[in-house]
Amino acid sequence: MKSPMTGKTGLARLLEVFSETFGLGRAAAISAILLIGSGTVFAVFWFFHSAPPHTITITSGPEGSAFQKSAEKYRKILARSGVKLNVLPSAGSMENLKRLGDPAFRVDIGFVQGGVTNGVNTDQLVSLGSVAYEPLLVFYRGANPAELLSELNGKRLAIGPVGSGTRALASALLQANGIETGGPTVLLDLDAEAATKALLAGSVDAVFLMGDSASTENMRQLLRTPDIQLFDFTQADAYARRIHYLNKLQLPRGVVDFGKNIPSHDVSLVAPTVELVARAKLHPALIDLLLEAAREVHGGAALFQRRGEFPAPLEIDIRLSDEARRYYGSGKSFLYRSLPFWLASRLNRILVAFVPMLFVLIPGLRLIPTVYQWQIRLRIYRSYRALLSVERGAFASPTPQNRDELLTRLGHIEKTVNKMKVPASFADQFYVLRQNIIFVRNKLVAIPAPH
């Protein structure tokens, strides 16, 4: 659009401002404008592109499981910061891990029991740390206490549904005791609810239950049933030594019911830890938010843990995220520690997007005038070099025969200088050059013309 006062377009006026301000020619001014424009466009693009999503999805566990209950608590905590968490039920750890490892499945984070990564590609996954112990509880019918898992050989065992961490751990422990699929032992893939009912009804001999697929209500019901016993892992220390992701835990005597003394003695258990696993591309700001939620949900004292023990940077099978490692080392960054999440996120993106742009643009804008001015000086110096050559020729052999040749050379120099376009900041040097051309011409004219 042209200005009614000057008749110039907006671009022409902008070029004029740059030329007068920085002493630039048209090409250099255009270069400066393009540099600023492209830098600004990139910074604005990055500002919006790098915004954390407002909605993420967690793959949890079956209804009523510890995983599902924890996910619901996360959902409420994240909602306080304006982030919506969709809770997607699953069969347990194995299904969670497969979902996270499948790029076509829309999920961002999930609870995964340690030790279930065999056969699953975890290159694009990161761990945000362990959030809890997950003890394995084996309930069985029998008048006499069982001391070894191998005593379950030939029995009917409910080891959890396909896709659950319960089934993965139960299979590993049974295999370590020589009990495998295809032998005399019947391995049933009943879910926790069905397995509990089957054991109470006597249609199975033992059940394996864990928090990823079983509710606390099912476990408490079995603990209070007189004819059902909880397996005491007397070899818990050995299991923890042989299987790297297992820990030894103890269920103290009477902790379930003091009055009825349930359990009637200290019971040793084995337990992997539960990891909060995310896809590697999860936004760093959300990692801080999720770990704060994990600290609120899992950080208190519980039956099997001390206050502040979780979340913890325990690296089992999946590498710990760099952002999580930074969080465990120094906590939340200053902005996220001092400001609401939405405001800290915006300020952080401004710092990331626009501050580096200034470090690029300022040197760039300084360099463009320097290069341009160097080119102008070079052209002026080149004309001076030619002019000095003519002047030396006049002094060296001031003969009438040499006069015309030198005047011709001087004319070419003057024509080149007159075509030269220089900014106003070089006007003094330009006019001095023209005066010096006149000075040399006067000297040449003073030489007598040849006859």
N, C-alpha and C positions, 0 to 999 in steps of 0.2 A: 504494500500500500504506500502510495506516494504522500509525502508531507506537503500540505498546501502552501507552506512558507518557502520551502527549498526545492520542491519538486523531486526530491530524492526518495528512493525506497528505503524501507527499514533496514535492509541488509547493507545498502550503501552508507547509510548513516552510521551503522554499527562498524563497518570497515573504516570509516573516517575517524571514529572515536578511537579505535585501536591504533590506527596509523599515527594519530596526533599524540596519543598517550604514551605509546611505547616506541615511537620512532620507527614504525614498520612500514614496509611497502605493502601493496595489495596482496601478493602471494603470502607474505609472512603473516599479515593480519588474518587472512583466511585460514592459514595453518593454526594460528592461535585460537580462533573461534572454533574450528573443528576439534581441537584438542580439548577445550573446555566443554564443548557440547557432548562429545563422545564420553568424556569422563563423567559428566553429570548424568547422562542417560544410563551408563553402566552402574553408577552408584544407586540411582533410583531403582533400576531393575533388581540389583542385588538386595536392596532394602526390602522390597516386597517379596522377592523370591526366597529369601532366607528367613522369612517369618515362620515361627513354629506353628504347626497345625493346631486347630482348635478342637479337633476330634481325633482320638486314637482308640485302638481296639486291643483288649487283652483277652487271650485265650486262657480260661481258668480251669475248671474241673466240673464234675457232676454237681447237680443241685444238692445242697446240704454239706458238701465237702469243705474241708478247711481251705482249699484253694479258692473255691467259689465265694466263701465268706470273706476271705481276705480281699479278693477282687472287688467286692461290693464296698468294703471300707475304703479302698483306693479310690473308687468312683466318687464317693462323697468328699474325700479330701481334695481331689483334683478339681472338683466342681467349684471349690472355694476360690480357685485361681482362674476360673473361666475356661477350663479345659474339660471337655466331655469325654468320659471313658466308657466305651461300649464294652460290656462284659459278655463274652461268647463262651457258653458252656462247652465242655469237651469230656472225653473219656478219662483224661488224666495226662500225666507227664509225656508219655510217648506221643500221643496225638498232638499235644501242645508243641512239642519239638518238631514234628513233621509239618505242622502248619507254619511254624516260623521259618522252616527251611524251604518251603515251597513259595517261590516268588509270585505265583499266580493267586495265592491265598492272601486275602486282605486282613492282615493282623500285624500288630506292631510289637507287642510284648507278651510274655507268658511265664507261668511258673513251671519250672522243669526240675525234676528230682535228679540229683547227682547220680552219675553212673548209667544213664540211659542213652548215651550218644552213639553207641556202637551201630555202624551202618548208616548213620545220618551225616550228611555234609553240613558242617557248622562253620564253614569259612566266612559266610556272610552274617554270622551271628556274633553277638558280644554278650558277656555276662555283666550285670550291674551289681553282682555280689550275691552272697548267700543271705537268705532272710530268715531261715528257721531250720531247726532239726525236724526231720520227719521220721519218727520211730516206726518200725515194723512191729505190729502186734499179731502174733499167731495164737489163735484160740483153738482148742481141741477138746474132744470128749475123751474121758478116760479116768479110771479110778486111781491109777498110779501116775505120778508126775513123769513126763518125758524129759530126758536129759539131753538127747541128741536129735537133730532134725532127721537123721537117717532112720529113726524109729517110725517116721511117717511113711516109710516105703510100703507100698501095697495098699495104702489108704485112699479114700476119696477126698481130694484136696481142692478147695475153691481158691484159686490163686489170682483172681481179679480179671476184669475184662481186657480184651485186646485193646491196646492203646494206653493202658494205665501204667504208671511207674510201679505199682504194686506187683503186677504180673512180671515186669522185667526183673525186679529184685528177687521175687520169690523164685523165679526160674533159675537165676544165677546161684542162689543159696542151695536150692535142691540139687542142681547139677554138681555143685561142689561136694554134696553128700552122696553122689552116685545115683540120684533119682532123676530120670530123664523121661521125656515124652516117648511113648511107645512101649514102656515097661509095664509092670503090674500096677503101678500107681495111676489112678484116674485123676487127671488134671482138668478142672472145670473152670470155664471163664465167666463165672457168675459175677454180677456187679455186687457192691457191698450190701445193698438192701436184700437182694435175693440170697446172697451167701449167708447173711445173718439168720434169715428165716430158715434156710436149709439146715444150718447147724443146730438151731433150736429144735427143729423138727426131727433131727437125727438122720437126714438124708445125705449129709456129708460128715466126714470125720474131723476135718480141720479147715479153718479159713485164715487167709492172710489179708490183713487190713492195714491201710495207710491213709494218711490225711488227704492224699491227692484224689482219692476216689471214695472214701468212707466218711460218714458223718460221725461226729463225736457221740451222738445219741446211740448209734449202733454199737460203738465200742463200750460205752458205759453200760448198755443193756447186757452185753456179754460178760462184762466184768462182774456184774451183780447176779448172774445166773449160777446157782450152786453147782450144777453138774458139769460146768464148763470151766476149763483151766486156761490160764495164760501161760504160754511157753516161756520158760526162763532160759535165755541164751547164756548158758554157763561157759560157752566158748567165745563169748563176745570179744574178749581181748584178741583172740586168734583171728576172728573174722575181720576185725579192724586192721590187723597187721597185714593180712593176706589181700584184702579188698580195699583199695586205696581210698574209695569214696565213703567208706563206712566209719561211723563213730560209735563208741560204747556209751550207752546211757543207762540210767538206773531209775526204775519206778519204785519209790520208797514204800515201805510197808505202811498200810493204812491211809495212803494219800487220797484214794478214791472215796473211802467212807471210814472215818475214824471209829464210829460206833460199831460197825460190823467188821472192822479190821480187814478192809479190802484195799489192796491184796494182803494176804496173810503173811507175806515175807517180801523182802527186797527182791525185785525182779530185774535182771539184766536184759537190756534190749540192744539191738543194733539199729543204726539210723544214718541214712545219708542226709545231706543238707539240701534244702530247696533253693534253687537259684532263680533270680529274676532275670530272664533272658530277653534280649531285644535284638531287632535287626540292626545291622551296623550303621544303616543310614538314619537311624532315629535322631531327631534334632537334639543337639547338646543341651539346650535349655530345658527340654522335657526330662532329660536324665536327672538333672538336679531336682526337678519337681517330683519325679518318681522316687528318688532316694529319700527325699524328705518325707514322702508319704510312707515309704517302707520303715523309716525310723519311727514314725508315729504309730504304725500298725504293729510292727514286730519288735520295737525297742524295749518294751517293758519286761519285767520278770515274769516267768512262766514256769510250768512244771519241769521243763527240761532245759531251761536257759536262765542265765543271770541277766539283770537289767543292763541294757547297753551292749549286750553281746552281739546282737544283730541290729541292722544289716552289717555284714562284714565282708572285706575284700578277699574272700576265699576263692581261689581259682581252681576249679575241679577239672572239668574237661573242656570248657569253653573259655577263650581268652577274656580277660577283664577289659572292659572298655577304658580307653584313655581318659575319657571324661569322668568315669566312675572312680578311676584311680586318683585323679586330681581331687575329686570330692572327698574321698576317704582321707586324703593327705591334708587338705586345707579347708574343707567345707565348701559351702556355697561361695560363689564369687561376690565381690563387694556390692555390685548393683542388686543382685538377687537377694542378698542378705539385708539390704537397707530399704528396698523399695518393693511395692506390689509387683507380682509376676508380670502383668501386662505392661506396666511402665518400664520395668527393668529390661524386658525383652525389646521394647522399642528403642530405648537408649543404647542398649548393647548393639543393636543392628545399625544405629546411626554411627556409633564409634567404628564398627567394622567396615561399613560401607563408605562413609564420607571422609573420615580422617585419613585413611590410606590414599584417597583420591587427592587430598591436599598435598601429601608428600610427593605425589607424582606430578600434579599440575603446577605447583609452585616452581620446582626446578625446571619443568618443561617450559613454562612461560618466561622464566629467566633465560633459558637457553635460546629460545627463538629470537628475541631481540639481539642477543649476543652474536649469534650466527649471522643474522641479517646485517647487523652493523659491520661485522667483519667482512662480509661480501662487498658492502658499499665502500669501505675503506680500501679494500683490495683493488676495486675498480678505479678509485681516485689515485691510489699509489701507482697503478699500472699506467695511468695517463701521465702522472708526474715522471715516471721512468722514461717514457717516450719523449716527454718535453725536455728532460735533462739531456737526452741523447742529441736532440736537435740543437740545444744551446751549446753543448760541447762541440758539435760540428761547426757551429758558427764561429766559435773562438779558435778552433784548431786550424781551420783553413778558410778565413773570411775572404774568399775570392768571389768575384762576380759569377764565375761558372758554377760554383757550389750553391749560390744564393737561391736560384729557382728550385732546385731539388729540395732544399731545406724548407722553403715556403710551402711546397707541395705536401711534404710530410707534416708540417705544422697545420695545414688545412685539414688533413685527415684527422689529426688529434682533436682539433677544434670541433669538427663535425661529430666525432664520437662523444665528446664531452657535452655538446648541446643536446644530444639524444638521451643523455643519461638522466634517469629519474631518481631523485634522492629525496628522503623525508626532510621536513623542516629542520630537524636536529642537525643535519649535515649542511645546511645552507651556507654557513660561514666558510667551511672548507671548499664547498663547490664554487662560491664566488671568488675566493682567493685563487683557486686553480684557473678560473677564466681570466683573472687579472694577470696572472703569470704568463698565460698564453699571449695576451696583448703585449706584455713586456718583451717576450722573446721575439714577437713579430716586429716590434719597433726596432729591435736590434738588427734583425735581418733586413728590414727596409733601409736601414742606414748604410748597408753595404752597397756600393755602386753597382748599378745594373750592367750586364755585359753589353758591349757594343756589337 
